[in-house]
Amino acid sequence: MNLVAQKNGQPVVYGIPWCGTSQISTAKTYPLGGIVLLGRADIDYLVDLEHYEKVLQVMQRMISPSWSASLMECNLDFAHILADTIPIYKLMCTKNPSALEVIKTQIDTLSLLQKQT
C-alpha cells in the first residue's frame, strides 16, 4: 500500500514505513509513472480503458474517506487528475510469468515514445 498525492503538479507515490506481512517497505517518495490495474483472465492481455473507466476503477481502489459530498468530490477530482496525467492500464492476466511480458512490452513502448518526444 502506498500514499499517492500531487507534488508540484505531478503525481507522486509516498512509501509508508510499515510493511505488514511482506517485510518490504520504504519511506521514500517517487514520481508516479503509471498505474496497472489487475484482473483475472485465461490469457494475458491489456484492456484499453476509456477515460471514465480509468477514473472509476482508480476511485474503487482508493482508501480515502468519502463520508460527505465534498470528500467524494475531492476523491473524484484526484482520480480525474491521475487519469489525465499518467498512464493507467488494465492488465487481464493469468498467474503465469507471461503476464509480466505483456505489461513490460507496454511500459517499454511507452518509454520509447517518451524518449522520442
N, C-alpha and C positions, 0 to 999 in steps of 0.2 A: 504494500500500500504506500502511496506517495501523496504528497500535497501538491496541487497544481495551482498556479497563480499567474498573474501578469507582472512583469518587471520591466520597466522602461518600454512598455508597449509590446513586449514579446512574451509568449507563454514560456514558463519555466516550471521545472519539477524540483521540489524540495524533498530530499530524503528525510526519513524520520529515524530517530535514534533508537528505536526498539524494533525487534525483528520477529517476535513470535517464535514459531517452531522452526523457521528456516535457518536461523542463526546467521542471516545475511542482512546487514543494514549499513546505512551511511547517513551522515548528516550534511552531505554536500548538496549544492544546487547546480543544476544543469539546464541548458536550453531544452525545451521540449520539441523534439524533431517530428513527432507524429504519434498517432495512437493506432494500435491494431486491436480491433475488437474480435473476439474469437467465437466461433460457433462450431458445432459438431456436424460432420458430413461423412459420407462414404468415400469421397475423393477430395483432394485438396484443390481449392480454387479461391480466388478473390471475388468479392461482390462489389460492383461499382455502386456505391450508395448515393442517393440523391441528397442534396443539402439538408433537407428537413429530416431525413433518416439519420444523418450524422448527428444532428442536434438532439434528436430524440434518444438515440442509443447512447450518446455520451451522458445525457441527463439521467438515464436509467442507471448509470453506474456511479453517479455522484453520491457521495456520502456527505451531504450538506443539508443543513436544516431548510425545510420548506414549509414551516408551520404557518406562514402567513402569505398573503398575496405578494407582498413586497420581497420576501425572501425567495419565493418561487420565481419572481421576475428577475432577481439577481442571478439565480441559477440558470435561467433560460438565456439571459444576456451573455453570461460567460460561456455557455455551450455554443452560442452563435459565434462568439469571438474565436473559440477554438476551431470551429468548423470553417471559419473564414480565413484562418491564418496558418493552420498546419494540415498536413495530410492525415486523413482518417480512413482507415481501411477496415473492411470486414473480411477476415480470413475464415472461410469454412474449411475445416480440416479434420484429418484423421489423427490418430495418436502416433503416426509414423514420422520418421525424420524427413520424409518428402515434403511435409508441411513447411518445414524451415526453408527449403529451397524455393517454394512458391513466394513466400514473403521476402526472402533475401533477394530474389530476382527483381521484385518490385522496388525494394529500397535501393538496390544498385542502379536501376533505371532512373529513379528519381534523383539520386546523387549525380549521375552523369548529366541529366538535364540541367540541374542546378549549376554545374560547373561550366556548361556551355553558355549560360546567360550572364 
